[in-house]
């Protein structure tokens, strides 16, 4: 087990693929990420199984579609992934990994069952800033200097940026728009409630500013990603490591008459970035155009580190695609789901 790679799994909340410069976005939102992932593979058409945090992460950590996870009340505070669902951290721990998670989204809290299989799992509650989540992880690494020495490490980092509010710290708040003087500030927009309700109707200039703030949050996160990977590299944890970077969903900025997320299955909220970096195993500077979805990540990670993949998962290992082999994945349909209102005419 000691020869297996460390697994660094990074999820960035609400990050649209088409706002990542590695995907051709016009603004240089992710300069560090762009340089890092040149050493790995980029999936051009990655999709989330749902358009909001709880079901998309439940699917991403179980490799099962939300509708196949036997639970009700998906949107309530009573919701919890059932204990009988086998999650990625459980499988890695059974395979000899030390499993550590640091998260700062409410729906990733242990009360929702997302901590299954983790030796240490902690949610940041005092802040939503990527730098503060890094500090929490760095404190743990400093207190556990032997992490990764005697058994491989699974480190799960879940960042809230660039989820609304779109309120990046200086200088990122004016990085892409320094001239706006209109009324739609982060304090007014918040999570988009007044825009969704129609109380506020943004002008094109307002939308331009919102997008600039969102992009500033992305660039702030990218700066913190550089700090995270530098620390892991300094601790020797990247010497033999599989690094996975993705998102749970995207965001809407008035497209199709929609705002924020959790209200549709349009591409703007479903298409997410997905990168794998594992020198010597994953090819460098590669791009894969085959449609995939983030429920594929647990079987892919298990396959790449040499652990058995459970049967009957909705996700499939992407290893054949990574290694350039044509497979059934080439023609596989990809689905996404969200809760719907009951049909009053149905029995």
VOBA-1610 file (N, C-alpha, C; in pm, whole numbers, padded with zeros to 5 digits, always signed):
BEGIN
Unk+00082-00121+00000Unk+00000+00000+00000Unk+00085+00126+00000Unk+00204+00120+00062Unk+00289+00239+00071Unk+00335+00286-00067Unk+00337+00195-00165Unk+00382+00232-00299Unk+00272+00303-00379Unk+00151+00300-00328Unk+00042+00365-00399Unk+00057+00516-00390Unk+00007+00588-00489Unk+00023+00734-00487Unk-00068+00799-00383Unk-00025+00914-00334Unk-00119+00999-00262Unk-00227+01045-00360Unk-00345+01070-00308Unk-00456+01120-00390Unk-00496+01256-00335Unk-00484+01358-00417Unk-00524+01493-00380Unk-00646+01528-00465Unk-00762+01534-00401Unk-00889+01555-00472Unk-00939+01695-00435Unk-00943+01784-00534Unk-00977+01925-00513Unk-01107+01956-00587Unk-01206+02003-00512Unk-01334+02044-00572Unk-01354+02193-00548Unk-01391+02264-00653Unk-01411+02409-00648Unk-01559+02435-00673Unk-01629+02487-00575Unk-01774+02503-00586Unk-01811+02606-00693Unk-01912+02571-00773Unk-01976+02666-00867Unk-01882+02719-00974Unk-01787+02638-01019Unk-01690+02682-01118Unk-01730+02634-01258Unk-01769+02727-01342Unk-01803+02696-01481Unk-01678+02666-01561Unk-01685+02563-01643Unk-01569+02530-01725Unk-01534+02643-01821Unk-01637+02711-01875Unk-01608+02813-01976Unk-01560+02944-01915Unk-01537+02949-01784Unk-01472+03064-01721Unk-01333+03028-01670Unk-01281+02914-01711Unk-01145+02870-01678Unk-01059+02893-01801Unk-00948+02965-01784Unk-00870+03001-01902Unk-00809+02880-01971Unk-00790+02770-01898Unk-00742+02648-01964Unk-00841+02594-02065Unk-00967+02636-02055Unk-01069+02597-02151Unk-01093+02704-02257Unk-01005+02802-02263Unk-01013+02902-02368Unk-01085+03029-02331Unk-01112+03049-02202Unk-01180+03173-02162Unk-01091+03292-02193Unk-01154+03403-02232Unk-01078+03520-02276Unk-00999+03586-02164Unk-01045+03576-02041Unk-00970+03632-01930Unk-00875+03527-01872Unk-00758+03568-01825Unk-00661+03473-01767Unk-00697+03441-01622Unk-00813+03379-01602Unk-00865+03358-01467Unk-00784+03259-01385Unk-00719+03163-01450Unk-00653+03054-01376Unk-00510+03032-01424Unk-00424+03129-01412Unk-00288+03112-01466Unk-00211+02998-01401Unk-00225+02981-01269Unk-00151+02872-01206Unk-00208+02737-01245Unk-00338+02723-01241Unk-00400+02598-01282Unk-00361+02562-01423Unk-00362+02661-01512Unk-00327+02635-01652Unk-00188+02576-01665Unk-00093+02631-01590Unk+00044+02581-01599Unk+00059+02443-01535Unk-00015+02419-01428Unk-00005+02290-01360Unk-00064+02178-01445Unk-00180+02202-01504Unk-00247+02093-01574Unk-00188+02064-01711Unk-00094+02144-01755Unk-00021+02107-01876Unk+00047+01971-01857Unk+00077+01938-01732Unk+00139+01809-01702Unk+00041+01694-01692Unk-00087+01718-01728Unk-00186+01611-01715Unk-00287+01615-01828Unk-00408+01567-01798Unk-00511+01555-01899Unk-00629+01645-01863Unk-00686+01707-01965Unk-00804+01791-01950Unk-00921+01724-02022Unk-01033+01711-01952Unk-01154+01658-02012Unk-01239+01774-02062Unk-01259+01779-02192Unk-01324+01892-02255Unk-01474+01895-02231Unk-01534+01779-02208Unk-01681+01771-02199Unk-01720+01695-02074Unk-01684+01752-01959Unk-01720+01691-01831Unk-01849+01755-01780Unk-01936+01673-01725Unk-02068+01716-01679Unk-02088+01677-01534Unk-02159+01760-01462Unk-02200+01726-01325Unk-02330+01647-01330Unk-02351+01552-01239Unk-02477+01477-01237Unk-02597+01558-01189Unk-02573+01678-01134Unk-02683+01762-01090Unk-02637+01907-01090Unk-02731+01999-01065Unk-02699+02140-01077Unk-02689+02210-00942Unk-02674+02132-00835Unk-02646+02197-00706Unk-02567+02103-00617Unk-02521+02158-00507Unk-02411+02099-00430Unk-02440+01961-00374Unk-02550+01944-00303Unk-02569+01819-00231Unk-02579+01698-00323Unk-02673+01694-00419Unk-02680+01576-00504Unk-02557+01557-00593Unk-02498+01668-00640Unk-02383+01651-00728Unk-02264+01593-00653Unk-02245+01634-00527Unk-02135+01578-00449Unk-02165+01437-00402Unk-02291+01409-00369Unk-02327+01271-00334Unk-02294+01177-00449Unk-02324+01220-00572Unk-02293+01138-00688Unk-02143+01131-00712Unk-02073+01243-00693Unk-01930+01247-00720Unk-01852+01163-00621Unk-01906+01139-00501Unk-01834+01063-00399Unk-01882+00919-00386Unk-01992+00884-00455Unk-02042+00745-00452Unk-02037+00679-00588Unk-02025+00757-00695Unk-02030+00708-00833Unk-02169+00654-00867Unk-02270+00705-00797Unk-02409+00665-00824Unk-02493+00791-00849Unk-02586+00780-00944Unk-02673+00893-00971Unk-02758+00925-00848Unk-02791+01052-00827Unk-02869+01087-00709Unk-02997+01006-00695Unk-03068+00981-00805Unk-03195+00908-00795Unk-03176+00762-00754Unk-03055+00711-00760Unk-03028+00574-00717Unk-02979+00568-00572Unk-02952+00681-00513Unk-02915+00686-00372Unk-03044+00693-00292Unk-03071+00593-00213Unk-03203+00578-00151Unk-03221+00673-00034Unk-03273+00789-00067Unk-03303+00888+00035Unk-03408+00981-00020Unk-03473+01052+00070Unk-03572+01151+00031Unk-03531+01286+00088Unk-03612+01386+00063Unk-03585+01519+00118Unk-03448+01573+00077Unk-03416+01561-00052Unk-03285+01605-00098Unk-03256+01749-00060Unk-03356+01834-00064Unk-03331+01974-00039Unk-03351+02019+00104Unk-03380+01927+00195Unk-03411+01966+00332Unk-03288+01953+00420Unk-03298+02010+00539Unk-03188+01999+00635Unk-03185+01863+00702Unk-03283+01777+00674Unk-03283+01640+00727Unk-03214+01543+00633Unk-03177+01589+00516Unk-03118+01500+00416Unk-02982+01445+00463Unk-02956+01321+00429Unk-02828+01261+00464Unk-02803+01141+00373Unk-02682+01133+00320Unk-02646+01016+00241Unk-02651+00893+00331Unk-02729+00791+00297Unk-02743+00676+00386Unk-02609+00607+00414Unk-02597+00555+00536Unk-02473+00490+00575Unk-02439+00369+00492Unk-02541+00306+00430Unk-02512+00187+00349Unk-02452+00222+00213Unk-02458+00350+00174Unk-02390+00390+00052Unk-02238+00388+00077Unk-02164+00328-00014Unk-02019+00318+00001Unk-01956+00436-00073Unk-01882+00517+00002Unk-01825+00638-00055Unk-01676+00621-00082Unk-01622+00709-00164Unk-01483+00699-00208Unk-01386+00689-00092Unk-01403+00773+00011Unk-01309+00771+00123Unk-01310+00636+00194Unk-01427+00571+00202Unk-01434+00439+00264Unk-01354+00336+00186Unk-01365+00342+00055Unk-01293+00245-00029Unk-01143+00269-00023Unk-01102+00395-00020Unk-00960+00424-00010Unk-00905+00386+00128Unk-00981+00412+00232Unk-00935+00374+00366Unk-00922+00222+00376Unk-01016+00148+00319Unk-01006+00002+00318Unk-00884-00045+00240Unk-00839+00038+00145Unk-00720+00004+00067Unk-00591+00053+00127Unk-00594+00102+00250Unk-00471+00139+00320Unk-00442+00287+00326Unk-00535+00371+00281Unk-00512+00514+00281Unk-00551+00579+00414Unk-00476+00683+00452Unk-00521+00775+00555Unk-00607+00878+00485Unk-00728+00900+00534Unk-00826+00981+00463Unk-00856+01108+00541Unk-00829+01223+00478Unk-00840+01354+00543Unk-00923+01445+00455Unk-01019+01518+00514Unk-01101+01609+00437Unk-01118+01744+00504Unk-01106+01850+00425Unk-01130+01987+00471Unk-01228+02052+00373Unk-01341+02098+00423Unk-01447+02150+00337Unk-01501+02280+00396Unk-01563+02364+00310Unk-01626+02483+00365Unk-01754+02521+00291Unk-01833+02418+00260Unk-01970+02440+00214Unk-02063+02371+00312Unk-02172+02437+00347Unk-02264+02383+00447Unk-02312+02243+00412Unk-02343+02219+00284Unk-02395+02089+00243Unk-02289+01980+00238Unk-02164+02015+00267Unk-02059+01913+00283Unk-02039+01878+00429Unk-02117+01934+00518Unk-02104+01908+00660Unk-02127+01759+00689Unk-02069+01714+00800Unk-02083+01573+00839Unk-02229+01534+00860Unk-02313+01628+00899Unk-02454+01595+00923Unk-02524+01543+00799Unk-02468+01571+00681Unk-02526+01525+00556Unk-02463+01394+00508Unk-02378+01334+00590Unk-02320+01205+00556Unk-02198+01210+00467Unk-02146+01330+00440Unk-02032+01342+00349Unk-01900+01301+00413Unk-01899+01277+00542Unk-01775+01242+00613Unk-01750+01093+00618Unk-01834+01013+00555Unk-01818+00867+00564Unk-01681+00825+00509Unk-01609+00752+00590Unk-01481+00697+00549Unk-01361+00783+00579Unk-01382+00901+00637Unk-01268+00989+00665Unk-01215+00968+00807Unk-01082+00958+00817Unk-01018+00953+00948Unk-01027+01088+01018Unk-01017+01195+00941Unk-01031+01330+00994Unk-01107+01412+00891Unk-01216+01476+00936Unk-01301+01552+00845Unk-01344+01678+00918Unk-01321+01793+00856Unk-01345+01919+00925Unk-01403+02021+00829Unk-01509+02090+00874Unk-01567+02196+00792Unk-01530+02332+00849Unk-01484+02419+00762Unk-01453+02556+00800Unk-01584+02633+00815Unk-01610+02687+00930Unk-01736+02757+00955Unk-01718+02907+00975Unk-01596+02951+01004Unk-01576+03094+01034Unk-01557+03177+00909Unk-01539+03114+00796Unk-01504+03186+00674Unk-01541+03103+00553Unk-01557+03170+00438Unk-01578+03101+00312Unk-01459+03122+00218Unk-01347+03169+00270Unk-01232+03206+00189Unk-01137+03088+00168Unk-01088+03076+00047Unk-00996+02967+00014Unk-00869+02973+00098Unk-00820+03093+00126Unk-00699+03106+00206Unk-00718+03051+00346Unk-00837+03068+00403Unk-00864+03016+00536Unk-00877+02864+00535Unk-00933+02809+00428Unk-00939+02663+00419Unk-00798+02606+00407Unk-00713+02671+00328Unk-00573+02628+00320Unk-00508+02630+00457Unk-00532+02737+00534Unk-00471+02749+00665Unk-00513+02633+00755Unk-00640+02592+00746Unk-00686+02478+00825Unk-00612+02351+00786Unk-00595+02329+00657Unk-00523+02212+00611Unk-00376+02219+00650Unk-00316+02337+00639Unk-00174+02351+00673Unk-00152+02327+00822Unk-00246+02369+00906Unk-00233+02342+01050Unk-00232+02192+01076Unk-00319+02119+01006Unk-00322+01974+01024Unk-00191+01911+00974Unk-00142+01956+00860Unk-00017+01901+00807Unk+00099+01929+00902Unk+00101+02047+00961Unk+00208+02080+01056Unk+00201+01993+01181Unk+00078+01961+01223Unk+00060+01877+01341Unk+00080+01729+01311Unk+00085+01694+01182Unk+00101+01554+01141Unk+00211+01545+01036Unk+00336+01574+01075Unk+00444+01581+00976Unk+00475+01448+00908Unk+00429+01337+00967Unk+00456+01206+00907Unk+00347+01164+00810Unk+00250+01251+00782Unk+00142+01215+00690Unk+00201+01175+00555Unk+00158+01062+00505Unk+00204+01013+00377Unk+00330+00929+00385Unk+00392+00919+00504Unk+00518+00844+00515Unk+00494+00694+00523Unk+00401+00652+00609Unk+00380+00510+00634Unk+00261+00452+00560Unk+00173+00537+00514Unk+00061+00494+00433Unk+00024+00609+00341Unk-00031+00578+00224Unk-00065+00687+00131Unk-00176+00775+00188Unk-00178+00899+00142Unk-00271+00998+00192Unk-00377+01029+00088Unk-00503+01031+00131Unk-00612+01085+00051Unk-00652+01218+00114Unk-00627+01327+00043Unk-00660+01460+00091Unk-00771+01518+00004Unk-00885+01547+00066Unk-01001+01604-00002Unk-01013+01749+00040Unk-01001+01841-00058Unk-01011+01984-00033Unk-01131+02038-00111Unk-01226+02097-00037Unk-01347+02147-00101Unk-01359+02297-00076Unk-01337+02376-00181Unk-01336+02522-00172Unk-01473+02580-00207Unk-01515+02682-00132Unk-01643+02749-00158Unk-01632+02851-00270Unk-01520+02921-00281Unk-01502+03014-00392Unk-01511+02934-00523Unk-01577+02988-00627Unk-01633+03122-00644Unk-01785+03128-00631Unk-01840+03047-00544Unk-01984+03051-00517Unk-02026+03192-00471Unk-02150+03231-00500Unk-02200+03359-00447Unk-02198+03355-00293Unk-02178+03469-00227Unk-02166+03600-00284Unk-02040+03613-00372Unk-02050+03695-00476Unk-01932+03725-00555Unk-01863+03845-00491Unk-01774+03815-00400Unk-01713+03920-00317Unk-01565+03889-00294Unk-01484+03888-00400Unk-01343+03853-00383Unk-01268+03961-00305Unk-01162+03922-00235Unk-01083+04021-00162Unk-00999+04105-00257Unk-00954+04222-00213Unk-00862+04301-00296Unk-00734+04223-00323Unk-00671+04236-00437Unk-00708+04323-00551Unk-00802+04257-00651Unk-00852+04139-00616Unk-00932+04062-00712Unk-01071+04121-00732Unk-01115+04207-00639Unk-01248+04268-00653Unk-01255+04367-00767Unk-01143+04425-00805Unk-01141+04520-00916Unk-01051+04472-01031Unk-01007+04349-01024Unk-00912+04298-01122Unk-00966+04304-01265Unk-01093+04271-01282Unk-01151+04265-01415Unk-01253+04376-01443Unk-01279+04461-01343Unk-01372+04571-01363Unk-01347+04674-01253Unk-01276+04779-01286Unk-01239+04880-01186Unk-01320+05008-01201Unk-01416+05011-01292Unk-01487+05137-01320Unk-01635+05133-01285Unk-01684+05020-01238Unk-01828+05008-01213Unk-01868+05093-01093Unk-01976+05170-01107Unk-02028+05253-00998Unk-02177+05228-00977Unk-02229+05120-01034Unk-02371+05092-01026Unk-02414+05033-00893Unk-02541+04998-00881Unk-02597+04957-00752Unk-02581+04809-00717Unk-02546+04724-00816Unk-02549+04580-00790Unk-02416+04534-00728Unk-02396+04569-00602Unk-02277+04529-00527Unk-02296+04387-00473Unk-02190+04323-00425Unk-02206+04191-00363Unk-02310+04190-00251Unk-02314+04298-00173Unk-02408+04306-00061Unk-02552+04312-00110Unk-02574+04369-00227Unk-02709+04377-00283Unk-02746+04246-00353Unk-02653+04191-00432Unk-02683+04069-00507Unk-02691+03947-00416Unk-02598+03935-00322Unk-02589+03822-00229Unk-02595+03690-00306Unk-02698+03608-00281Unk-02713+03482-00355Unk-02814+03495-00469Unk-02836+03619-00513Unk-02923+03642-00628Unk-03071+03644-00598Unk-03108+03649-00469Unk-03249+03637-00433Unk-03335+03744-00498Unk-03292+03870-00492Unk-03375+03979-00544Unk-03379+03979-00697Unk-03277+03927-00759Unk-03278+03917-00905Unk-03369+03802-00947Unk-03360+03690-00878Unk-03446+03575-00910Unk-03593+03612-00892Unk-03624+03686-00787Unk-03763+03723-00759Unk-03817+03830-00853Unk-03728+03898-00924Unk-03768+04005-01013Unk-03770+04142-00948Unk-03736+04148-00820Unk-03732+04276-00751Unk-03625+04366-00812Unk-03513+04305-00855Unk-03407+04378-00924Unk-03394+04320-01064Unk-03391+04407-01164Unk-03369+04364-01302Unk-03234+04421-01346Unk-03129+04338-01351Unk-02996+04390-01383Unk-02988+04444-01525Unk-02913+04551-01541Unk-02880+04602-01674Unk-02764+04520-01730Unk-02739+04531-01861Unk-02621+04463-01915Unk-02491+04502-01844Unk-02479+04627-01802Unk-02358+04670-01730Unk-02352+04605-01592Unk-02466+04587-01527Unk-02468+04517-01399Unk-02421+04374-01415Unk-02470+04307-01518Unk-02431+04167-01541Unk-02282+04158-01571Unk-02233+04251-01649Unk-02090+04255-01679Unk-02009+04264-01550Unk-02056+04344-01456Unk-01985+04360-01329Unk-01994+04233-01244Unk-02112+04172-01239Unk-02125+04047-01164Unk-02028+03941-01216Unk-02019+03931-01347Unk-01929+03832-01406Unk-01784+03866-01374Unk-01750+03993-01372Unk-01614+04034-01336Unk-01582+03996-01191Unk-01678+04012-01101Unk-01657+03971-00962Unk-01642+03820-00951Unk-01725+03748-01023Unk-01716+03601-01026Unk-01579+03557-01077Unk-01535+03619-01185Unk-01403+03586-01239Unk-01292+03623-01142Unk-01310+03733-01068Unk-01212+03769-00967Unk-01203+03664-00857Unk-01316+03607-00820Unk-01315+03500-00720Unk-01239+03377-00773Unk-01258+03349-00901Unk-01187+03235-00960Unk-01036+03257-00954Unk-00993+03377-00988Unk-00849+03406-00988Unk-00794+03406-00846Unk-00871+03454-00750Unk-00831+03445-00610Unk-00813+03298-00570Unk-00909+03213-00607Unk-00894+03070-00575Unk-00770+03012-00642Unk-00745+03049-00766Unk-00628+02998-00838Unk-00499+03033-00763Unk-00494+03155-00709Unk-00377+03198-00630Unk-00362+03109-00507Unk-00472+03072-00443Unk-00466+02986-00326Unk-00434+02841-00364Unk-00476+02799-00483Unk-00437+02666-00530Unk-00285+02656-00540Unk-00223+02760-00588Unk-00077+02761-00596Unk-00015+02742-00458Unk-00072+02808-00357Unk-00020+02793-00220Unk-00039+02650-00169Unk-00155+02592-00196Unk-00180+02455-00151Unk-00080+02357-00212Unk-00065+02361-00343Unk+00022+02264-00408Unk+00169+02290-00374Unk+00206+02416-00350Unk+00343+02444-00306Unk+00370+02382-00170Unk+00273+02391-00080Unk+00291+02331+00052Unk+00299+02178+00043Unk+00210+02119-00035Unk+00213+01974-00051Unk+00343+01929-00115Unk+00391+02005-00211Unk+00517+01972-00276Unk+00632+01983-00176Unk+00632+02088-00095Unk+00736+02104+00006Unk+00737+01994+00108Unk+00622+01937+00137Unk+00612+01826+00232Unk+00637+01690+00166Unk+00667+01691+00037Unk+00694+01566-00035Unk+00570+01488-00073Unk+00454+01548-00059Unk+00330+01475-00084Unk+00291+01472-00231Unk+00363+01548-00314Unk+00338+01543-00458Unk+00441+01460-00533Unk+00537+01401-00460Unk+00640+01324-00527Unk+00581+01206-00604Unk+00477+01147-00548Unk+00405+01038-00614Unk+00258+01060-00584Unk+00190+01134-00670Unk+00054+01177-00637Unk-00034+01185-00760Unk-00157+01143-00741Unk-00264+01165-00837Unk-00342+01288-00789Unk-00346+01392-00871Unk-00419+01515-00837Unk-00540+01525-00929Unk-00657+01540-00867Unk-00783+01553-00940Unk-00843+01688-00905Unk-00883+01766-01006Unk-00942+01897-00984Unk-01070+01907-01065Unk-01181+01941-00997Unk-01309+01953-01067Unk-01400+02047-00990Unk-01527+02050-01028Unk-01628+02133-00963Unk-01757+02054-00950Unk-01848+02105-00867Unk-01976+02036-00847Unk-02083+02087-00943Unk-02073+02209-00991Unk-02169+02266-01085Unk-02118+02402-01128Unk-02191+02466-01219Unk-02155+02600-01263Unk-02248+02706-01206Unk-02261+02817-01278Unk-02345+02928-01235Unk-02413+02989-01358Unk-02527+03055-01334Unk-02601+03122-01441Unk-02594+03274-01419Unk-02584+03346-01528Unk-02582+03492-01524Unk-02686+03550-01620Unk-02808+03499-01609Unk-02917+03547-01692Unk-02940+03466-01817Unk-02852+03371-01848Unk-02875+03285-01964Unk-03006+03208-01944Unk-03085+03200-02052Unk-03213+03128-02046Unk-03306+03185-01939Unk-03282+03309-01899Unk-03363+03371-01795Unk-03337+03318-01656Unk-03222+03253-01634Unk-03191+03189-01506Unk-03072+03258-01438Unk-03068+03246-01306Unk-02959+03302-01226Unk-02911+03197-01126Unk-02789+03212-01080Unk-02721+03121-00986Unk-02735+02977-01035Unk-02794+02884-00958Unk-02800+02744-00999Unk-02917+02676-00926Unk-02926+02546-00937Unk-03030+02465-00873Unk-03169+02493-00930Unk-03175+02538-01053Unk-03304+02570-01111Unk-03318+02523-01255Unk-03221+02447-01304Unk-03226+02403-01444Unk-03118+02299-01466Unk-03117+02245-01588Unk-03012+02152-01630Unk-02946+02203-01759Unk-02930+02332-01768Unk-02860+02390-01882Unk-02709+02368-01869Unk-02642+02378-01982Unk-02497+02354-01985Unk-02422+02448-01890Unk-02470+02570-01873Unk-02399+02665-01787Unk-02386+02616-01644Unk-02481+02534-01598Unk-02471+02481-01461Unk-02424+02337-01456Unk-02407+02273-01571Unk-02367+02133-01572Unk-02225+02109-01621Unk-02177+02191-01714Unk-02043+02168-01767Unk-01939+02221-01668Unk-01851+02133-01625Unk-01753+02167-01522Unk-01613+02133-01571Unk-01511+02196-01513Unk-01374+02157-01547Unk-01340+02023-01483Unk-01252+01950-01547Unk-01203+01824-01491Unk-01061+01800-01541Unk-00969+01790-01445Unk-00828+01769-01476Unk-00774+01653-01392Unk-00689+01572-01451Unk-00616+01468-01379Unk-00467+01487-01407Unk-00389+01478-01300Unk-00244+01498-01310Unk-00177+01385-01232Unk-00102+01299-01302Unk-00036+01185-01237Unk+00082+01147-01326Unk+00196+01215-01311Unk+00310+01194-01400Unk+00351+01047-01408Unk+00376+01004-01530Unk+00417+00867-01554Unk+00301+00773-01579Unk+00180+00813-01543Unk+00061+00731-01562Unk-00040+00803-01651Unk-00068+00929-01617Unk-00158+01012-01696Unk-00074+01093-01794Unk-00106+01091-01923Unk-00022+01163-02020Unk-00026+01313-01998Unk+00083+01378-02034Unk+00094+01523-02020Unk+00035+01594-02141Unk-00018+01713-02115Unk-00067+01802-02220Unk-00165+01730-02314Unk-00260+01659-02251Unk-00357+01582-02328Unk-00496+01638-02306Unk-00580+01626-02406Unk-00720+01668-02397Unk-00807+01555-02450Unk-00916+01527-02378Unk-01007+01420-02415Unk-01145+01480-02440Unk-01201+01453-02556Unk-01327+01514-02596Unk-01448+01424-02569Unk-01426+01301-02530Unk-01537+01210-02500Unk-01618+01261-02381Unk-01750+01265-02389Unk-01830+01310-02274Unk-01811+01218-02153Unk-01789+01280-02038Unk-01776+01208-01912Unk-01855+01286-01807Unk-01871+01228-01687Unk-01930+01305-01580Unk-01860+01274-01449Unk-01881+01360-01351Unk-01798+01353-01230Unk-01828+01231-01145Unk-01938+01161-01169Unk-01960+01033-01102Unk-01858+00929-01148Unk-01786+00957-01255Unk-01679+00867-01300Unk-01554+00875-01212Unk-01546+00974-01125Unk-01421+00994-01053Unk-01387+00885-00952Unk-01480+00836-00868Unk-01441+00728-00776Unk-01384+00605-00847Unk-01452+00548-00949Unk-01390+00432-01014Unk-01260+00465-01085Unk-01248+00586-01138Unk-01123+00625-01204Unk-01008+00632-01104Unk-01032+00696-00991Unk-00928+00706-00888Unk-00889+00568-00837Unk-00987+00485-00807Unk-00956+00350-00758Unk-00876+00271-00861Unk-00915+00281-00986Unk-00846+00208-01092Unk-00701+00257-01107Unk-00681+00387-01103Unk-00547+00441-01122Unk-00452+00411-01006Unk-00506+00395-00885Unk-00418+00364-00770Unk-00408+00214-00744Unk-00477+00133-00825Unk-00463-00011-00815Unk-00552-00077-00712Unk-00667-00018-00683Unk-00763-00078-00591Unk-00885-00127-00669Unk-00954-00229-00618Unk-01068-00282-00693Unk-01182-00181-00703Unk-01249-00185-00817Unk-01365-00098-00841Unk-01491-00179-00815Unk-01577-00134-00725Unk-01701-00208-00698Unk-01786-00221-00823Unk-01865-00328-00831Unk-01955-00343-00946Unk-02079-00254-00932Unk-02154-00246-01038Unk-02286-00183-01039Unk-02283-00035-01003Unk-02177+00035-01042Unk-02173+00180-01024Unk-02222+00247-01150Unk-02278+00366-01136Unk-02315+00443-01255Unk-02193+00506-01320Unk-02095+00545-01240Unk-01970+00596-01294Unk-01883+00485-01347Unk-01798+00518-01441Unk-01706+00421-01502Unk-01565+00474-01494Unk-01469+00384-01485Unk-01330+00428-01486Unk-01295+00492-01620Unk-01227+00607-01613Unk-01184+00677-01733Unk-01044+00634-01777Unk-00989+00536-01711Unk-00852+00495-01743Unk-00836+00455-01891Unk-00931+00379-01949Unk-00913+00347-02092Unk-00902+00471-02179Unk-00982+00573-02152Unk-00972+00696-02230Unk-00838+00764-02209Unk-00794+00768-02083Unk-00667+00832-02050Unk-00552+00764-02123Unk-00561+00633-02137Unk-00454+00557-02201Unk-00474+00543-02351Unk-00571+00617-02406Unk-00588+00622-02550Unk-00659+00504-02610Unk-00732+00427-02528Unk-00803+00310-02578Unk-00949+00345-02606Unk-00998+00305-02721Unk-01141+00322-02748Unk-01217+00220-02666Unk-01330+00262-02616Unk-01407+00174-02529Unk-01554+00209-02538Unk-01635+00139-02460Unk-01779+00166-02457Unk-01809+00306-02408Unk-01711+00371-02343Unk-01733+00506-02295Unk-01753+00605-02409Unk-01704+00572-02526Unk-01713+00666-02637Unk-01858+00694-02677Unk-01946+00597-02662Unk-02084+00613-02705Unk-02182+00615-02588Unk-02132+00632-02469Unk-02217+00626-02350Unk-02297+00756-02334Unk-02427+00748-02311Unk-02502+00870-02280Unk-02469+00920-02140Unk-02472+01052-02123Unk-02445+01116-01994Unk-02573+01184-01948Unk-02607+01163-01821Unk-02731+01217-01767Unk-02703+01314-01652Unk-02798+01402-01630Unk-02797+01488-01511Unk-02940+01496-01459Unk-02953+01521-01329Unk-03084+01517-01264Unk-03099+01635-01169Unk-03223+01668-01141Unk-03254+01761-01032Unk-03393+01727-00981Unk-03425+01774-00862Unk-03557+01749-00807Unk-03662+01820-00891Unk-03777+01758-00908Unk-03885+01821-00981Unk-04011+01829-00897Unk-04100+01917-00937Unk-04228+01925-00869Unk-04315+01807-00912Unk-04390+01744-00822Unk-04477+01633-00860Unk-04580+01677-00965Unk-04608+01588-01057Unk-04711+01613-01158Unk-04847+01589-01094Unk-04932+01692-01084Unk-05059+01674-01017Unk-05151+01576-01089Unk-05127+01549-01219Unk-05211+01457-01295Unk-05161+01314-01292Unk-05045+01293-01232Unk-04991+01156-01229Unk-05049+01081-01109Unk-05063+00947-01120Unk-05119+00870-01009Unk-05023+00864-00892
//
